[in-house]
């Protein structure tokens, strides 16, 4: 019979665009062919095609394991499976230098449109139209394949909100609200457009160096296959694979606020590139994240800033025009983001730049608006962990989606880029260089302020927001 979902596309979109706290959708993707995308199936579809894996150590350090301190190899999914299962064949393969008991591997940021460019029919296996985004499929989605322990440092995304489908295995998410930003010690080194990293290893925090972290409130959830996690705008997140093999699919949903965010990101890029490029390269500071192709020139960055400002005012004008001509019920809206980071795409389509939120008002967990959020077996709120004990409490959403269970562990994932750099592979079996925290080594006393200290203050999100407001005021006069 006809597949009946707990929420219509219109209702699901209303929830996505209104909810200000993370939540898990259940029973919304039961008929998606993408639920069959386990690693064995994907290995057969890719038919021996090699992809890039990022490798990191499983050790629990006080310092986040940034992508600049990881190793990278090219391997097929078949070789990845053999390695994760401890098969003898991996002794001579690309993973030969990486003991599975000591390392994790992550094929992250894989754009499905590129990965399966010769098999476009597979895009239709992913149906974000069920969440109210018609036309959005695998072509606008990203694939993540990891082994147990695979993770990315805690960060927030400057653009959009995020929908994540868990396909195989489980991942544990640590999420922190935007209001906790100062407690997470934000940094832009390593630099990556649209990603603000935290200096804190949120699963093993150094409270002597980062005492304000104890004031943060983690919302922890274990995501199981068939569930979809909504991550609202500017929520910090750290994610870790907790099963031997995990597969996830996500799509970033563009928001109206992204136009101002792109101005802020353009300011940040201009400052970081100008200041860091002036340093002596022999200092060995790996400040540019592997996701960034290059440190762009000041001229190019200034052009980007002007385009971002122009696009902002274009959308402001379109918004005013739309409000003047729309009916009381509002016009049908859509999103146009094909990926989270539209690094050089700062134009605006007037009909697509307004994403209004209406109907729900959920600034708190207990909604008091005219309608209440339909939390229940089909929409489960991710709750804060217990503040009563020092242990890490987790709210787990199990696969039957009926109960909330308490657990005692937790962790994270990451971001992505439209022009992911293809790194030089490590063929010499060199172990990753463990880069220290972005401002100083924990083993040395800091006697003088560094360039990174200056940047941590200069491009702090609060400072950049103020600078953007001043620039927009100047331009708008």
N, C-alpha and C positions, 0 to 999 in steps of 0.2 A: 504494500500500500504506500500511499504518499508519506514521505518522511516529514514528521511534525517536530518542529524545534520549539524549545521553551520560549524563545523570543523571536519576534518578526525582525527582518532586517532593519526596519525603521526604529523599532524599540531598542535593538542592540546598538545601533549607531547613536541613539540618544543617550544611552548609558555610557558608551565610550567617550562621547564628547562632553559629558556632564560630570562624570564621577572624578573626584579629586583624590581618591585613595585607591591603591591597588586592589584588584579583585580577580577571581578566577571564574571564567565561564565554563560550565559543564554541559555536556550533552548537546553541543552546538555543531559538532563536526563529525558525527557518527558516520555520515555518508560520504565523507571526503576521501577520494582515492589516495591522497597524500598520507593517510594513516598507515599505508602499506610501505612507506618509504623507510624501511629499516636499512641498515648498512649493507646487508647481503643483496637486497633488491637494488639499491643505488649502485653497488659495485657492478652488478650485471648491466645496468643501464649505461653506466659510464664506460664499460667494456675496456678496461685497462688504462683509462686516461689518468694521468698523474695529477695530483693536486698538492698544494702546499700545506704542510702541517707545522704548527708552532709547538715547540717542546719546552717544558719547564720542569723544574725539580719539585718533588712532592714535599720537600722539607718545609717545616713551619717556621718562618722567620718573622722578625719584628718589622721588616721592611717589605712593602708590596713588591711582587715580582713583575715589574713592568715589562712590556713587550720588547723594550730595548735590551733586556738582559736574557732573552730567550734564544734558543737555537731554532733553525728552520731546515726542513728537508722536503724534498718532493717524493711522493709515494702514491701508489694506487690504494684504493679502499681495500682491496684484497690483501695487500701487504700490511695495511693498518690492522685489519682483523687478525691476521696471523700473529702480528706482534702483540696485540692485546690479549691473545689467547695463549701466548708463550710457545708458539709452534717453532720447531727447529729451523724452518725455512727463513725465519727473520734474522738468523745469525749472519747471513750474507747479504741481506737487503738493506734498504736505506735506514732502517731503525737499528742496525747492528751495534751502533755505539751507545744505544740508550736502553738501559735495563728497565724493563717495564715496572719493576718494583720500586724504582727510584724516580722515574719520569712519567709525566703525562703528555699526551699529544692532543692538539686541537686544530681541526680544519675549520677555521672561523672566517667570518665575513665572506662567505662564498655566494656571490650573486647568482641566483638560479638562471637569470636571463643569459649570463655568460657561460655558466657551467654546462647548460643544456642548449646552447645556441643552435645546435644541429638537430634538436628534438623539441621544437616549440610546442608540440601537442601536449607535452608533459606539464606545461604551465597551468593547464585547466584542472589539474589534480588538486589545486589549492583554490578555494572559493571564498575569498574575503567578502564577496557580495552578500554572503549570509550575515555579515556584520554591518550591512548597510553601505558598502563601498562597491557599487557596481563597476564591473570592468577590471577590478583589482584581482590579480591572480598570482601565480608563481613568478610571473615576469617582474612583478614589483616586490619580490620577496627575497629573503636571504637564508642560506642553509648553514647550519652549525653541526659539526660532527666531532665528538670528543671521547676521550677515555676517562676513566675514573680520576677525579682530581683536577681535570682541565678547568681553567678559570681565566678571568681577566681582572685586573685591579678594579677596585671600586671607583665608579665615576658617575657623572650625570651627563645626559645628552642635551645639547643646547636646543635641538630642533625636535618638534613633534611629540606625539605619544606613541606607544609601542604595543603591538599585539604579538604574543609569542605562543605558538602551538608546539606542545611537546609530542613527539612522535615515538621515540624509543628511549627506554631508560628514564631515570628521574634526575631532575636538577633541583638544587636547593638555592633559593633566592633570599638575599638579605637586602631589604629596601629601606631607605631612609627618606623622610619627607624633605621638601625644599627648605623648610624652616631650619633644618639641621645643618645647613651648608657650612656655617662658621665652625661647627663642632667637628667637621670632617677635614679641616685644613686643606682647602682646595689649592691645586697647583696646575699650571699649564706646562710644566716640564715633567715628563716628555710632552712636547707639543703635538697636538693632533686637532685639526679643525673639528669643532662641535663636540669635543669631549673634554670635560673638566675632571681631572683625576683627583683622588684623595691621597694624601700622603700616608694615611693610616691603613695598616693591615687590619681590616675590620674583624677578622677572625682571631687575630692575635695582637691586639693593640699594645703599643708602647705608651702607657699612660704617663710615664715620666716626661716624655717629649711632647705628648699630645693629650694633656690633662682634660681639655674640654670635651674630648670624645665621650667621656662618661656621661655627659648630658644628652647624648644622642638617643634616639628611640628607633630601634631596629624592628621592622615588620618582616617576619620570616615565614616562608612558605615552601613546601616541597611540591613541585609540579610533576604530575604523572601523565603518562600517555593519554591523549584524547582531550586534555584540558588546555584552555587558552588563558594566558595571563595578560591582564591589562596593566600596563605601567604608565601612569599619568605623566604629564609633562614635568620635567625637572626633578623627578624622583631619582635619588642616587640608587645604584644597584651593584651588588657583587653576587656572582652566580658561580656555582661549582657543580660539575657532574658528580653524582654520587653512586652511579652504577657503572659496570665495566665499559659499556658503550652507550652513548647518548646521541640522539638526533633531535634537533629543534628547527623550526621554521618561523621566521618573524617578518613583520612588515611595519615600517614606520609610517604613521599617519601625519601628514602635514597639517599644521595649525595656522590660524591667522597670525598668532603671535610670533611665528617664525620669521616674519619680515623684519621685525625689530631685532630679533635674535641674530639675523644675518649681518645687520649693521654692527652689532656688538662683536660678532666673530671676526668681522673684517678689521675692526679696530685692534682686536687682540692679535691677529696674525701680523698686522703691520708693525706693532710694537715688538712682539717676540722675535720676528725675523730680523728686524733692524738691529736690535740689541744683541741677540745671540750671534748673528753673522759678523758682528764687530769683534767678537772674541777671537783669541788665537786658536785655530783648529787643533793645534797640538795639545791643547788642554785635555782632550779626550772625553769631553762631556757629550754623551749621546743624547742630545736634547731633542732631536727630531724623531718622532715615533715612526716605526716601520710602515705605518699606514700612509704617511705623507711622502709624496714623490720627491719633493725637493723644497728647499728654502727659497721661496719666490722673492724676487727683487722688490725694492721699495716702490718703484714705479708701477709694477704690476699690482702690488697690494693696494696702492692708492687708487688705481683704476677700479679695483674690485670694491673698495669702500664707497666710491662715488656711485657705482652701479647699484650697490645694496641700498644706499640712501635714496636713489632715484626710484628703485622698485618699491621701497617703503611708502613713499609719497604717492606713487601710482596706485597702490592698493588702498591707501587712505582715501584717495579721491574716488576710486571705484566703490569703496564701501559706502561713502556718503551718497553717491548716486544710486546705489542699490537700495539703500534704506528709504530713499525718497520715492522710489518707484515700485517697491515690493508691496505685496498685499499684506494684510494683517497676519495671515497664516505663514508668510515667508515663502521664499522661492526654494526650489529644490537645489541642494548644494552637493558639491563633490570635492574630492581632493585630487591633487595632481602629482603628489610626491611619489616618485618611483623608487626612492631609496632615502635613507636617513640623511645623508650628507650630499647636498647638491652644491658642491664646492664652488663651481663657477657658473651655476645657473641661478642668477638672481633676478631674472625677469618675472613678471607676474601676469597671469591671465585674469582679467577682472572678474570673470564669472566664476573663478575657482578660488579666489583669495579670501572669501568670507566663509568661515565655518562657525556659525552661531551655535550657542548652547542655550537650550530652553527646556522647560518642563520640569527638570529636577534641580534641586539646590542641595548639594551634598558636601558642604564644607566641613561637616563633622560626621562621625561614624553613625550618629543617630540623626537621620534626616528629619528636618522639621518643615520642609517645604510643603507645597500643596499636594505633592505626591511623595510617597516613600520609596526609596530604592528597593527593588524587588530582591533583596537578599534571601537566600534559601538554598535548596539543593541544587539549583541551576546557576546561581550567582553567589559565590562565597567570598566574603570580605577577608582580606589579609590583615590580621590583627597585630597590634604591637606585641612584642615578646614581653614576658613577665619582668617587671622591674624589681621584684622582691628578692631575687637571688642573683648571684654573680654569674651563674651558668647561662649559657645561651639557650633560651627557650625558642621553640619553633612551632608555628601553626602549620600542620601538614594537611594538605588536601589529598586524600587518598583516592584511588581510581574509581571507587564506587560513588564518590562525590556526595556522600550522605552525612558524614560526620567530620568534625574538626578534632584532630588528635594532637596532643602535646608531644614534642620530641625535644631532645637535648643537644642537637647539633645544627649546623647551618653554614651556607656560603653563597657564590656569584658568577655573571658573565659581562659581556662587554658591548662594543660599539661597532662601527663599520665605516667604510669609505668608498665612494664611487670610483676612485682611481687607485685601487690598492696597489702598493708597490710590490713588484716581484723581486724578492730578495735573492741575493747570491747565496746558494746553498752551502751549508757547512759540510764539506767533503772530507775534512781532516779530522773529524771526530773530536773537535775541540769542545770542551764543555762551555756552557754559557758563562759569560762574564757577569758576575753578580754585582750589578750597578747598585750603588748605595742610594739612599733617599735623595730626592732632587735638590735638597739644600745643603746637606753635609753628611759626612760619614758618622755613624754612631760610635766609631772607635776613636775619633779625634775631637778635641775641643775646638770650637769655632772661634777664631781670634779676630776675624774680619768679615764684614758682610760680603757676600758673593753676588755675582750677577743674578743668580737664581733667587736669592733673597730679595733683591730689588724687584724682580719680575713677579714674585709671589704677592707683593704688595701692589705693584703697578697695574697688573692685570687681574687682580682679585675681581670676582664676578660683580661685587657691589660697586667697585670703582669703575669698571667698564660700563656698567649700566648707567651710572651718572654721566660719564663721558659721552655715551651714545645720546642721552637725553639732551645734553648741551649742544652736541653737533646737530641733532635734528631740529632743535629750536633755532639755531643759527641758520640752517638751510631753509627752514620754513618761513623765515621773516621776509 
